[in-house]
Amino acid sequence: QFRTPRHIIDFMVEVIAPKKGETILDPACGTAGFLISAYKHILRKNDPSDPSNPPDTKPLTPDEKGRLAKNFKGYDISPDMVRLSLVNLYLHGFSDPHIYEYDTLTSEERWNEYADVILANPPFMSPKGGIKPHKRFSIQAKRSEVLFVDYMAEHLTPTGRAAIIVPEGIIFQSQGAYKELRKMLVENSLVAVVSLPAGCFNPYSGVKTSILILDKSLARQSDTIAFFKAENDGFGLGAQRRAIEKNDLPHVQSELATYLHAIRNGESTDTLALTTGLIVPKEKIAANGDYNLSGERYREGTASLSEFPHVSLGEVCEIYQPKTITQQDLKDDGAFVVYGANGVIGRYDQFNHEFPEVIVTCRGATCGTVNYSTAKSWITGNAMVFSPKTDLLLKDYLFQILKHSDLSSTISGSAQPQITRQSISPYQIPLPPLEIQKEIVAEIEGYQKVINGARAVLDHYRPHIPIHPDWPMVELGEVCDVRDGTHDSPKYFLEGYPLITSKNLKDGFIDFSDVNLITREDLDAINKRSKVDAGDLLMPMIGTIGNPVVADASREYAVKNVALIKFPKGCQVNNRFLKDVLDSAAMQDRFQRQASGSTQKFIPLGFIRKLEIPLPPLAEQQAIVAEIEAEQALVNANRELITRMEAKIQSVLSRIWGEVEKS
């Protein structure tokens, strides 16, 4: 299970625009995020006080409000998810929520129930051996993503609409079931495809996804499909997903609404000047029988890489699992590196592969991870070797194309994910001529070297403050108010106020993307003793020790097991100077040496209070801070450099999988 980002849910709801009299379904509802967002949308659209609504907007009557909640329905196979959905809906005013523990793909009990609106992010993983569905599906398949999309397309009313998040396999995989599904969608219900950025679901998953927009009524009126591409969604694409200014979703939503409005009113779409997408005739999509839903393939002024053959891995690679060795076989002083499910896992006194090999993790949580082994190494059976068996495929190219591919469609099993030779052999990759393969490898490796260098700067930079012998050394507790957050464990809820712990303090920022939420009562109780004010310092005491953060008080939150350093009136310590002192390499080394604990390292509050810090005059502190901030600006420029280089790699990959600009 992983959560769909709230802004993606809201985007999909705004596009589909559910109405008060419509039935709304999520057949893989998780915690009911789509249902709640749709409910809020309908309430907002029927609120006369909302300035975005027309002046003649009428409020919902009590009867309409009562009927409204009955129109929402969700299924989930997990009893835990069902319970979470029920609680979430209760908290949002649903007195009798309709959430059912139900296996959407194998049960027939609710097969004859239809919906006007379907919103979903269905599971992409299939169990070992695939799904064993009943015979009522139009598409005969065992992959969960194929069956879920088929189910939703078939369970819309004649005027029904849907927004569905899908992995890239649905968009372009050439296996039979995928092509049949795309053909059915293009002919019956698909009106638009929105391509999302690759890191949209970080940190839960790095899978590249798109959103299918279905509208059975409009699909009958139109002979075109619109393709949109969101390069940015308002958040950085790294694991922490920090907010950024670039956000294409509002623009995509506006242009998509304009396109759908034109179709609805029988207007020509030829004059629409889309900047985030393009409009493609269905006839063109169906031309080669592949029904590929990658919009860039159809952009004018580009030549499709389909001119190059797409070949299955089984055709061009010898695929095998080597002999495995156990953890007990590893030798600390072994001469050769051992590769397993997580890359390098140790050393051994023998090697079973003389040359570097392309390997894919085939078991466990990291299933689908791609590595390149070093020469003379041992590769275990938890990794699958892909060795080119033709001179037409470069091993370096194979590594790059697999490393940047979405292999989720080849993974089966939920409790223990795995890739088998049978599941991955049909997976297809483009096979350009050798010279083009060499150019692609050289270009990607060039960008990757820049990324590696920039990451090294970020990883190794620490502020350095040369201590002047004339500066007095004082205990931190003598000049600042040093306390900590709560030690209690309040109950967590789906909505409420953030409780910040060590895990939320990262790289000088508070990360609110993965916080536990508490009630107002617990927030007030904790903040009686340890309320965080703007400018205070927060510092982890457990787990990731150190890493001080200057507090932002733009929103309310409480802290737990985190050092809270306050600066009383008249304090002669500059908060940013103290942050730099605590963040220095020398101080971080002290924290690590002082840390104790077997399962989780920690430093006591008393130790922090007794820390001796240099105390130059305030003016000198401010000058030191200014110099360090100038250094950090240069260091932080590396983050932008990484983003740019990653975008260039994505551009290369788009050319490989989709389009090459004509010269």
KEMITOR-210442 format. One record per residue: x, y, z of N, C-alpha, C, O in turn; residue in one letter. Coordinates in steps of 0.2 Angstrom, whole numbers, plus 5000, padded with zeros to 4 digits. Layout:
REM KEMITOR-210442
XYZXYZXYZXYZA/...
END
This chain:
REM KEMITOR-210442
500449945000500050005000500450065000500950075004Q/500350114996500650184997500150234995499650224991F/500250294998499750344997499750384991500350394988R/499250404988499150444982499250514985498850534989T/499750554982499850624985499150664984498850654979P/499050704989498450744990498250784984497750784981R/498850814981498750864976498550824969498250854965H/498750764968498650724963497850704963497550704958I/497650684969496950664970496550724968496050714964I/496650784971496250844970496250864962495750884960D/496850854959496850874952496350824948496050844944F/496350764949495950714946495250724947494850724943M/495050744953494350764955494150824951493550824949V/494550874951494450934948494250924940493850954937E/494650884937494550864930493950824929493550844924V/493750784933493150744932492550784934491950774932I/492650824939492050864942491450824943490950834940A/491450784949490850744950490250794953490450854955P/489650774952489050814953488650784959488750724960K/488150824961487850804967487350744966487250704971K/487150734960486650674959487050614957486650564955G/487650614956488050554953488250504958488450524964E/488350444956488650394961489350394959489550394954T/489750384965490450394964490750334968490650314973I/491250294964491550234966492350234966492650264961L/492650204971493350194971493450114972493350094978D/493550074967493550004968494249974971494349914972P/494650024973495350004977495450064981495950094981A/495050074986494950144990495450154995495550214997C/495850104997496350125002496050165008495650135012G/496250225009496050265015495450315013495250355017T/495150305007494550345004494750415002494350455003A/495450425001495650494999495250524993495050574993G/495150474988494750504982494050514984493750564981F/493750474988493050484989492950554993492450584992L/493350564998493350625002493450684998493150734999I/493950684994494050744989493450754985493350814984S/493150704982492550714978491950744982491650784979A/491950724988491350744992491450824994491050864993Y/492150834995492250904997492150954990491951004991K/492350924985492250964978491450974977491351034975H/491050924978490350934977490050984982489651034981I/490250984989490051034994490251104992489951154992L/490951114989491151174987490751204981490651264981R/490651164976490251184970489551204972489251234968K/489351184978488651204979488551244985488151254989N/489151284986489151334992489151404989489551434986D/488551444990488451504987488951554990489151604986P/489251544996489751594998490451584995490951624996S/490551534991491251524988491251574982490851564977D/491751614982491751664977491951644970491751674965P/492151574969492251554963491651524959491651504953S/491151524963490451494960490051554957490151604959N/489651534952489151584950488751614955488551584960P/488451674954488051714959487451674960487151684966P/487151634955486551604957486551534960486151494960D/487151514962487251454965486851444971486751484976T/486451384972486051374977486351314982486651274980K/486251324988486551274993486151214993485551204991P/486551154995486151094995485651095000485751125006L/485051064999484551055004484751005009485150965007T/484351005015484550945019484450875016484750825017P/483850875012483750805008484350785004484550735003D/484550845000485150824995485750804999486150764997E/485850845005486450825009486450745011486950715011K/485850735013485750665015485850615010486150555011G/485550625004485650584998486350584996486650524993R/486750634997487450644994487850594997488250554993L/487850585003488350535006488250465004488650425004A/487550445002487350385000487650364993487650304991K/487850414990488050404983488850384982489050374977N/489150384988489850364988489950294990489650274995F/490450264987490550184988491250174987491550194982K/491550124991492250104990492350034992491950004996G/492750004988492949934989493749924991494049964988Y/493849884995494549864996494649794998494249765002D/495149754996495249684998495549685005495449625008I/495849735008496149735014495649755020495449815019S/495549715025495149735030495449795034495049835037P/496049805034496349865038496249925034496049975037D/496249925027496149985023495349995024495150055024M/494949945024494249965025494049995031493750045032V/494449975037494350005043494550085043494250125046R/495150095040495450165039494950205035494850265037L/494650175030494250215026493550235030493350295029S/493350185033492750205037492850255043492450305043L/493450255046493650305051493650375047493450425050V/494050375042494150435038493450465036493350525037N/493050425034492350455031491950475037491550525037L/491950435043491650455049491850525051491450575053Y/492550535051492850605053492550655048492650715050L/492350645042492150695037491450695037491150725032H/491050675042490350685042489950625039489350635038G/490150575037489750515034489550475040489950445043F/488850475041488650435047488550365045488550325049S/488450345038488450275036488850265030488550255025D/489450265030489850255024489850185021489750135025P/489850185015489750125011490450105008490650115003H/490850075013491450045011491449965012491249945018I/491649925007491549855008492249825007492649835003Y/492349765011492849725010492749675004492249635005E/493049684999492849654992493449654988493849694987Y/493549594985494049584980493749594973493449554970D/493949654971493649684965493749634958493349634954T/494349604958494549564953494349494952494349464947L/494149464958493949394958493249384960493049324959T/492949424963492249414966491749444961491949494957S/491149414960490649434956490049464959489549484956E/490049464966489549484970489249554968488649564967E/489749604966489549674965489649684957489649744955R/489749634953489849644946489349694942489549724938W/488749684944488149714941488049784944487549814942N/488549814948488449884951488849934947489449914946E/488549984944488950034940488950104944488650114949Y/489350144941489450214944489550264939489750254933A/489250324940489350384936490050404936490250434930D/490350404941491050424942491550374945491350344951V/492050364942492550314946493250354946493450374941I/493550354952494150384953494650334957494350304962L/495250314955495550264958496350264956496550294951A/496750244961497450224960497550154961497750134967N/497350104957497350034958498050004959498550034957P/498049954963498749924964499049894957498749874953P/499749904957500049884951500349814951500549784946F/500449794958500749724959500249674958499749674959M/500549614955500149554954500449504959501049494959S/500049454962500349404966500649354961500549354955P/501049314965501449254961500949214957500449194960K/501049204951500649164946500149214943499749184939G/500049274945499549324942498849314946498749274950G/498449364944497749364946497349304943497449284937I/496949274946496449224943495749254943495349234948K/495549294938494949324938494349274936494549224933P/493749304937493249264934493149274926493549314924H/492649254923492649254915492249314913492149314907K/492049364917491649414914492049474912491749524909R/492649474913493049534910493149524902493149474900F/493049584899493149584892493849564890493949534885S/494349584894495049574892495249514897495249514903I/495549464893495749404897496549414899496949414895Q/496649424905497349444908497349424915496949404918A/498049424917498149404924498549464928498649454934K/498649514924499049574927498449614930497949634928R/498649634937498149674941497949744937497449764937S/498449774935498349844932497949834926497549884925E/497949784922497549774916496849764918496349794915V/496749714923496049694925495749754928495149764927L/496049794933495749854936495549904931494949924932F/495949924926495749974921495149944917494649984916V/495149884915494549844912493949854916493449874914D/494049834922493449834927493149904927492549914927Y/493549954928493250024928492950044922492450084922M/493250034916492950054910492350014909491850044906A/492249954911491649914910491049934915490449924914E/491249964921490749984926490550054926490350074931H/490650094921490450154920489750154917489550114913L/489250194919488650204916488750234909489250254908T/488250234905488350254898488550324897488850344892P/488450364903488750434902489250444908489450504910T/489550384910490050394915490750414914490950424908G/491050444919491750474918492250434923492050414929R/492850434922493350404926494050444925494250464920A/494450444931495150464931495550404935495350394940A/495950374931496350314934497050324933497350344928I/497450314938498150314938498450244936498250194939I/498850244931499150184928499850184927500150244926V/500250134928500950124927501050134919500650124915P/501750134917501850144910501750084906501650094900E/501650024909501549964905500849974901500749954896G/500350004905499750014901499750064895499450054890I/500250104896500350154890500650124884500450144879I/501150084885501550064879501749994878501949974873F/501649954884501849884883501549844877500949854876Q/501849804874501649774867501349704868501049674863S/501349684874501049614875500249614874499949674874Q/499949564872499349554870498749594874498349634871G/498749574880498249604885498249674885497749714885A/498849704885498949774886498649814879498349864880Y/498849784873498549814867497849804866497549854864K/497549744869496849744868496449794873495949824871E/496749804879496449854883496449924880495949954880L/497049944877497150004874496650014869496350064868R/496549964865496049964859495349974862495050014859K/495149944867494549944870494450014872493850044871M/494950044876494850114878494750164873494350204873L/495250164868495250214862494550204859494250264857V/494250154858493650144854493050164858492550184855E/493050154865492450164869492450224874491850244875N/492950244877492950284882493450334884493350384887S/494050324881494650364882494550434879494450434873L/494650484883494650554880495350594881495450634877V/495750574886496350604887496850564891496550524895A/497450584890497950554895498450604897498650644894V/498550604904498950654907499650614910499550574914V/500150634907500850604909501050644915501150704915S/501250604921501450634927502250634927502550584924L/502550674931503250664932503450604935503050574939P/504050574934504250514936504350504943504250444946A/504450554947504550544955503950564959503950574965G/503350564955502750594958502550554965502250584969C/502750494965502450454971503050434976502950394980F/503650474975504150464980503850494987503450534987N/504050464993504550414993504350344993504650294994P/503650334991503350264992503550224986503650164986Y/503650254980503750224974504050264969503850324968S/504550244965504750284959504450274953504750294947G/503950234952503650214946503350274942503050314945V/503450274936503250324931502550304930502350254928K/502050354931501350344930501050394925501350454924T/500450384923500050424919499250424922499150374926S/498850474920498150474922497750464915497850504911I/497350414915496850404910496250434912495950424917L/495950474907495350514908494850484903494850484897I/494350454906493750414902493150454903492950484908L/492750464897492150494897491750454891491850474886D/491250414893490950374888490550414883490450394877K/490250464886489850504882490250544877490050554871S/490750584880491150624875491550584870491650604864L/491750524872492150474868491750464861492050454856A/491050454862490650444856490650504852490450494846R/490750564854490650624850491250644847491250684843Q/491850614849492550634847492850584843492850524844S/493250604838493750564834494450574836494850554832D/494550614842495250624844495350614851494850604855T/495950604853496150594860496650654862497150664858I/496650684867497150734869497650704874497550664878A/498250724873498850694877499150754880499350804877F/499250754887499550814891500150784895500150724897F/500650834896501250814899501350864905501450924903K/501350844911501550884917502250874918502450814921A/502750914917503450904918503550914926503950884929E/503150964929503250974936502550974940502050994936N/502550954946501850944949501850994956501450984960D/502351034956502351084962502851054968502851094973G/503150994966503550974971504250944968504150914962F/504750944971505350914969505250844968504850814972G/505650814964505550744962506050694966506050634965L/506350724971506750684976506350644981505750654981G/506650614985506350574990505950614995505450594998A/506150674996505850715001505250764999504850785002Q/505250764992504650804989504550874992503950884994R/505050914992504950984994504551024989504651014983R/504151074992503751114987504251154983504751184985A/504051164976504451204972503951254968503351244969I/504151304965503751344961503451314955502851334953E/503851274952503551244945503051194946503051144950K/502451214943501851164944501451174937501151224936N/501451124933501051124927500351094928499951104923D/500151064933499551034934498951094933498451074930L/498951154936498451194935498351214927497851224925P/498951224924498951234917498651174913498251184908H/498851114914498551054911497851054912497451034908V/497651064919496951064920496551114916495951094914Q/496751174915496451224912496351204904495851214901S/496951184901496851164894496451104893496151094888E/496451054898496050994897495351014897494950984894L/495151054902494451074903494251114896493651104894A/494651154893494551184887494351134881493951144877T/494851084881494751034876494050994877493650984872Y/493950974883493350934884492650984883492150954881L/492751044885492151094883492051094876491451094874H/492551094872492451104865492151044862491651044858A/492350984864492050924862491250914864490850904860I/491150934870490450934873489950974869489450964869R/490251034867489851084863489851074856489651114852N/490151014853490251004846490651054842490551064836G/491151084846491551134843492151104840492351044842E/492451134835493151104832493651114837493751164841S/494151064837494751074842495351094838495851094840T/495251104831495851114827496151174829496751184828D/495751224831496051294833496351294840496651354842T/496251244844496551244851497251244851497651204848L/497551294854498351304854498551274861498651314866A/498651214862498851184868499651194869499951174864L/499851214875500551224876500751164881501351154881T/500351124884500551064888500351004885500450944888T/500051004879499850934876499750944868499950994865G/499450894866499350884858498650844857498550804862L/498350854852497750824850497850774844498150794839I/497750714845497850664840497250624838496850604842V/497150614831496550574829496650504831497150474831P/496050474833496050404835496250364829496650304830K/496150384823496350344817497150334817497450284815E/497450384819498250384819498450344825498950304824K/498150344830498350304836498250224834498650184836I/497750214830497550144829497950114823497850054821A/498350164819498550144813499050084813498950044808A/499450074818499850014817499649954822499949904822N/499049964825498749914829499049904836498849864840G/499549954837499849954844499449994849499449984855D/499050044847498650084851499150114857498850124862Y/499750134855500150164860499950234862499650274859N/499950244869499650304872500150344875500050384879L/500750344872501350394874501250454869501350444863S/501050504871500850564867501450594863501250614857G/502050584865502550614862502750574855502950604850E/502450514855502550474849502150504843502350494837R/501650544844501250574839501450644837501050674833Y/501850674841502050744840502350764833502750724831R/502050814830502350824823503050854824503250884829E/503450844819504150864819504650814823505150834824G/504350754824504750704827504750644823504250624820T/505250604824505250534821505250484826505650484831A/504750434825504650384831505250334831505450314825S/505450324837505950264837505650204836506050154836L/505050194834504750134832505050114825505050054823S/505450164822505850144816506350094818506550054814E/506550094824507050044826506649994829506150004832F/506849934828506449874831506449874838506949894842P/505849854841505849834848505849764849505549724846H/506349744853506449674854506349654861506449694866V/506149584862506049564869506749544872507149524869S/506749554879507349534882507549464881508149444880L/507049424881507249354880507549334873507949284872G/507349384868507649374861508449384861508849354858E/508649444865509249464864509749454870510349474870V/509449424875509849414882509849344884509349314883C/510349314887510349254890510149284898510549324901E/509649254900509349274907509449214912509149164910I/509749224917509849164922509949194929510149254930Y/509849154934509949164941510549124943510549064942Q/511149154945511749114947511649074953511149084957P/512149034955512148994961512149044967512549094967K/511749034972511749084977512249054983512448994983T/512449104987512749084993512449114999512049164998I/512549095005512149115011512549175014513149185013T/512249205019512549265023513149235027513649265027Q/513049175029513649135033514249125028514849115031Q/514149115022514749105017515149165016515749165014D/514849225018515249285016515849295021515849265026L/516449325018517049325021517249405021517349435016K/517349425028517549495028518149515024518249575021D/518649465024519249485020519249455013519849445010D/518649435011518649405004518949454999518849514999G/519249424994519549464988519049494983519149534980A/518449464983517949474978517249504981517049474986F/516949554977516349584979515749534978515749504973V/515249534982514649494981514049534980513949584984V/513649524975513049564973512449514975512449464973Y/511949544978511349514980510749554978510749594974G/510249554982509649584981509749664982509349704979A/510149684986510249754988510949784985511249824988N/511149754979511749784977512349744980512349684981G/512849774982513449744986513249724993513049764996V/513349654994513049635001513649605005513549595011I/514249605002514849585006515449565001515449584996G/515849515004516449495000516449415001516149385005R/516849384996516949314996517649294993517949334990Y/517849234994518549214992518549184985519049164982D/517949184981517849164974517449214970517049254973Q/517549204964517049244959516749194955517049144953F/516149214953515749174948515649204941515349174936N/515849274941515749304934516449344933516649394937H/516749334928517449364926517349434924517749484926E/516749454920516649514918516049554921515649524924F/516049624920515449654923514849634920514849614914P/514249624924513649604921513049644923513049684928E/512549654919511949684920511549644925511349584922V/511349664931510949624935510349654937510349714939I/509749624938509149644941508949604947508949544947V/508749644952508549614958507949574957507449604954T/507849514959507249474957506849444963506349414962C/507049464969506649444975506649504980507149534980R/506149504984506149554989505849624988505649634982G/505949664993505649734993506049774987505649824985A/506649764986506949794980506949764974507349784969T/506449724973506349684966506349734961505949784961C/506649724955506649774949507249824949507349854944G/507649824955508249864955508749844950508849784950T/509049884946509549864941510249894944510349944946V/510749844943511449864945511849834940511749794935N/512549864940513049844935513649814939513949854943Y/513749754939514249724944514949744941515049764935S/515449734945516149744944516449674941516149624942T/516949684938517349624935517549584941517649604947A/517549514940517749464945517349474951517649494957K/516749464951516249464957515849404957515749364952S/515549394963515049344964514349374964514249414968W/513949344960513249364959512849314962512849254960I/512349324967511949274970511349264966511149304962T/510949214968510349194965509749244967509149234964G/509849294971509349344972509349404967508949444967N/509849394962509949444956509949404950510149344950A/509649424945509549394938510049424934510049484933M/510449384930510949414925510649414918510249374916V/510749474915510549484908511149494904511449554904F/511349444900511949444896511749444889511449404886S/511949504885511849504878512049444874512649424875P/511649414870511849354866511949374859511949324855K/511949434857512049464851512549524851512549554856T/512849524846513349584845512949644843513249704843D/512349644842511949704841511749744847511449794846L/511849714853511649744859512249754864512549714866L/512349824865512949834870512749824877512149844879L/513149804881513049784888512849854892512449854896K/513249904890513149974893512550004891512150034896D/512349994885511650014883511049984887510650014889Y/511149914887510649874891510549894898510049904900L/511149914901511149934908510749994909510350004913F/510850044904510550114905509850104903509450134906Q/509650064898508950064896508550024902507950044903I/508849974905508449934910508449984917507949984920L/509050014918509050054924508450104924508250124930K/508350134919507850184918507150164916506750204913H/507050094916506450074914505950054920506250044925S/505350054919504850034924504749964923504349944918D/504949924927504949844927504349824931504249764932L/503949864934503349844938502949794935502649754938S/502849794928502349754925502649674925502249634924S/503249674927503549604927503649574934503849514934T/503349614939503449594946502749554948502249584946I/502849504951502249464954502349454961502949454964S/501849444965501849424972501849494976502149544975G/501449494981501349554986501749544992502149594994S/501649484996502049475002502849475000503249495004A/502949434995503649424993503749434985503649394981Q/503849504983503849514976504449474973504949464976P/504249454966504849424963504749434955504149444953Q/505349424952505349424944505549364942506049334945I/505249334938505449264935505649274928505549324925T/506049224925506249224918505649234914505649264909R/505149194915504549194911504149264911503949284906Q/504249294917503849364917504249414914503949464911S/504949414914505249474911505549454904505749504900I/505549394902505849384895505449424889505749444885S/504749424890504349464885504449534885504249574880P/504749564890504849634891505249664885505749644884Y/504949714882505249744876505649804877505449854881Q/506249814873506649874873506749894866506749854862I/506849954865507049984858507749964857508249964862P/507949944851508649924849508849964843508849944837L/509150024845509450064839510050034837510349984840P/510350054831511050034829511550044834511450084838P/512150004833512650014838512950084839513050104845L/512950114834513250184835512850234839513050274843E/512150224838511650264842511650244849511650284853I/511750174850511750144857512350184860512350204866Q/512950184857513550214860513450284862513650314867K/513150324857512950394858512550404864512650444869E/512050364865511550364871511950354877511850394882I/512350304877512650284883513150344885513150364891V/513550364880513950424882513650484885513850514889A/513050504882512650554884512450554891512550594895E/512150494893511850484899512450474904512350504910I/512950444903513550434907513850504909514050524914E/513850554904514050614905513650654910513950684914G/513050654909512550684914512650654921512650694926Y/512650584921512750554928513350574931513350574937Q/513950584928514550604931514450674935514650684940K/514050714931513950784934513550774940513650804945V/513050734940512550714946512950694951512850714957I/513450644950513850614955514250664959514350664965N/514550704955514950764958514550804962514850824967G/514050824960513550874963513350844970513350874975A/513150774970512950744976513550734981513450744987R/514150724978514750724983514850794986514950794992A/514750844983514750914986514250914992514350934997V/513650894990513050904995513250855001513050875007L/513450795000513550745005514150765010514150755016D/514650805007515250815011515350885014515750895018H/514950935012515050995014514751005021514150985023Y/515151035026514951055032515251125034515751135032R/514851165037515151235039515751225043515751185048P/516251265042516851265047516951335050516951385046H/516951335056517051395060517751395064517751355069I/518251425061518851425065518851455072518651515072P/518951425077518851455084519451495086520051475085I/519251565087519851605089519951595097519551595101H/520651595099520751585106520451635110520451625116P/520351695108520051745112519351745114519051775118D/518951695110518251685111518151645117518451595119W/517651675122517451635127517151565125516751565120P/517151515129516851455128516351445134516451455140M/515651435132515151435137514751375136514651345130V/514451355141513951295141513251315138513051375139E/513051275133512451295129511851315134511451365133L/511751275139511251285144511251345148510751365151G/511851385148511951445152511651505148511451555151E/511751495141511551555137510851545133510651595130V/510651485133510051475129509551425133509751395138C/508951435132508451385135508451325131508151315126D/508651265134508751205131508251155134508251135140V/507751135130507251085133507151035127507451035122R/506650995128506450945122505650945122505350965126D/505450905117504750895116504450835120504750815125G/503850815119503550765123503950695122504250685117T/503850665128504150595128503550545127503650485126H/502950565127502350525127502150505120502450535115D/501750455119501550435112500750445111500350395113S/500550505109499850515108499550475103499950455098P/498950465102498650435097498650475090498650535091K/498750435085498850475078498150465075497750415075Y/497950515070497350515067497550535059498050555058F/497050525055497150545048497150615047497350635042L/496850655051496850725051497050755057496850725063E/497350815057497550845064498150885063498250925058G/498550895068499150935068499750895068499750845072Y/500250915065500850875064501250865071501350915075P/501550805072501950795078502650785075502750725072L/503150825075503750825072504250785076504350795082I/504550735073505050695077505650695073505750735068T/506250655075506850665072506850645064507150675060S/506350605062506350585055506150645050506250645044K/505850695053505550745050506050805049505850855045N/506650805052507150855052507650835047508050785048L/507650865041508050835035508450895032508050945030K/509050895031509450945027509251015028509151055024D/509151025035509051095037508351115036508151175037G/507851075035507151085034506751045038506950985040F/506151065039505551015042505250985037504951025033I/505250925036504850885031504150865033504150825038D/503650905031502950885033502650835029502050815030F/502950805024502650755019502450685023502050655020S/502850675028502750605031502650615039503050585042D/502150655041502150665048501550625051501050615047V/501550615057500950585061500550645063500850695065N/499950635063499450695065499150675072498950625073L/499050735076498750725083498150775083498050815079I/497850765089497250805090497450875093498050885095T/496950925092497050995095497250985103497651025105R/496850945106497050935113497750915115498050945119E/497950865111498650845112499150895110499650905113D/499050925105499450985103499551035108500051055110L/498951055111498951105116499351085122499751125126D/499251025124499550995130500250995129500651005134A/500550965124501250965122501551035122502151045125I/501251085119501451145118501451195124501751245124N/501151175130501151205136501851205138502151255141K/502251155137502951145140503451165134503951185136R/503251145128503751155123503551175116503551145111S/503251235117502951265110503551295106504051325109K/503551285100504051305095503851375092503351385090V/504351415093504251485090504751495084505251465084D/504551545080504951555074505651575077505751615081A/506151545074506851555075507151515080507751515081G/506751475084507051425088507451375084507351365078D/507851335088508251275084507951215086507751205092L/507851165082507651105083508151055081508551065076L/508351005085508850955083508650885085508550875091M/508750835081508650765083509050745088509650755088P/508750705093509150675098509150605098509550565101M/508750575093508650505093508750485085508450515081I/509050425084509150405077509650445073510250445074G/509350495069509850535065509950595069509650645069T/510550595073510650645078511050695075511350695070I/510950755078511250825075510750855070510150855071G/510950875064510550905059510050955061509450945061N/510351015064509951065067509551105062509751105056P/508951125064508451155059508251225063508051225068V/508251275059507951345062507151335061506951325055V/506851345066506051325066505751375062505851435062A/505251355058504751395054504051385058503851335059D/503751445060503151445064502551465059502051485062A/502651445053502051465048501451425049500951435047S/501551365052500951325054501051295061501651295063R/500551265064500551245070500751165070500551125066E/501251155075501451085076501751075083501951125086Y/501851015085502250995091502850955090502850935084A/503250945095503850905094503850855099503650855105V/504250795097504350735101505050715101505250705095K/505350705106506050675107506550715102506950685099N/506350785102506850825098507050885103506650915107V/507650905103507950955107507651025104507651035098A/507451065109507151125107507551185110507551185117L/507851225106508351275109508051345108507951365102I/507851375113507551445113508051495115508551485118K/507951555112508351615113508051665117507651705114F/508151675124507751715128507951795126508451805123P/507551835128507651905127508351925130508551905135K/508751965126509451985128509951935126510551945128G/509751875124510251815122510751845117510651875112C/511451825119511951845115512151795110512751795107Q/511751755108511851695103511451705097510851715098V/511751715091511351715085511151645083511551605083N/510451635082510151565081510551535075510651475075N/510651575070510951535064511751525065511951475062R/512051565069512751555071512751485075513151445074F/512251475080512251415084512051355079512351305080L/511651365074511451315070512151285066512251225065K/512551335064513151315060513651285065514051245063D/513651305071514151275076513951205077514351155077V/513251195078513051125079513051075073513151015074L/513051115067513051075061513851065058513951025053D/514251085062514951085060515251015060514950975064S/515750995057516050925057516250905064516150855066A/516550955067516850935074516250925079516350875083A/515750965078515150945083514850885081514650845086M/514750875075514350815073514750745075514450695077Q/515450755075515850705077515750685085515750635087D/515750745088515550735096514950705097514850655101R/514350715093513750685094513750615093513550575097F/514150595087514150525086514550485091514450425093Q/515050515094515450485099515050475106515150425110R/514650525107514250525113513650475113513450455118Q/513450465107512750425106512850355109513350325108A/512350335112512250275115511650235113511150275110S/511550175115510950135113511050085109511450095104G/510750025110510849965105510449965099510649965094S/509749975100509349975094509250045091509250045084T/509250095094509250165091509750215095509650215102Q/510150245092510650285095510350355098509850375094K/510550375103510250445106510750475110511250445112F/510650545111511050585115510550615120510050635118I/510750615127510350645132510250725132510750755129P/509750745134509650825135510150855139510450905137L/510350815144510850845149511550855145511850905146G/511750815141512350815137512350885132512750915132F/511750895129511650955125511751015129512051065127I/511451015135511451075139512151095141512351155142R/512551045142513251045144513751065138514351075140K/513551055132513951075126514251135127513951185128L/514951145126515351205126515351235119515551195114E/515151295118515051325112515551385112515551425117I/515851405106516151475106515651535106515151525103P/515851585109515351645110515751705108515951745112L/515851715101516151785099515651835100515051825101P/515751905099515251955099514751945094514951915089P/514151975095513651965090513751985083513651945078L/514152045083514252065076514752015072514652005066A/515151985076515651935073515251875071515351845066E/514751855075514351795074513951805067513951765063Q/513651865066513351885060513751885054513551865049Q/514351905055514851905049514951835047515051815041A/515051785052515251715051514651685047514751645043I/514051705050513451675047513351695039513251655035V/513451755038513451785031513951745027513751735021A/514551735029515051705025514851625024514851605018E/514551595029514351525028513751525023513651475019I/513251565024512651565020512851575012512551545008E/513451615011513651625004513951565002513851544996A/514351525006514551455004513951415003513951374998E/513451415007512951365006512551375000512251334997Q/512451444998512151454992512451424986512151404981A/513151424986513551384981513451314981513351284976L/513451284987513251214988512551194986512451144982V/512051234988511351224986511251224979510751194976N/511651264975511651264968511751194965511451184959A/512051154968512151084966511451044966511351004961N/510951064970510351034970509951054963509751004960R/510051114961509751134955510051104949509751084944E/510751094950511151064944510950984944510850964938L/510850954949510650884949509950874946509850834941I/509450924947508850924944508850934937508550904933T/509250984935509350994927509650934924509450914918R/510150904927510450844924510050784923509950744918M/509650774929509150724929508550734923508350684920E/508450794922507950814917508250794910507850774905A/508850804909509250794903509250714902509150694896K/509350674907509350604906508650584904508550544900I/508150614907507450594906507250614898506950574895Q/507550664896507450684889507750634884507450624879S/508350614886508750554882508250494882508150464877V/507950474888507550424888506950424884506650384881L/506650494884506050504880506250494873505750464869S/506850514871506950494864507050424862506850394857R/507350384867507450314866506750284866506650244861I/506250294870505650264871505150294866504650254864W/505250354865504650384861504850424855504650404849G/505250474855505350524850506050544849506450554854E/506250554843506950584841506750644837506450644832V/507050704839506850764835507150764828507750734828E/506850784823507050784817507650834816507450894818K/508150824813508650874811508450914805508850964803S/
END
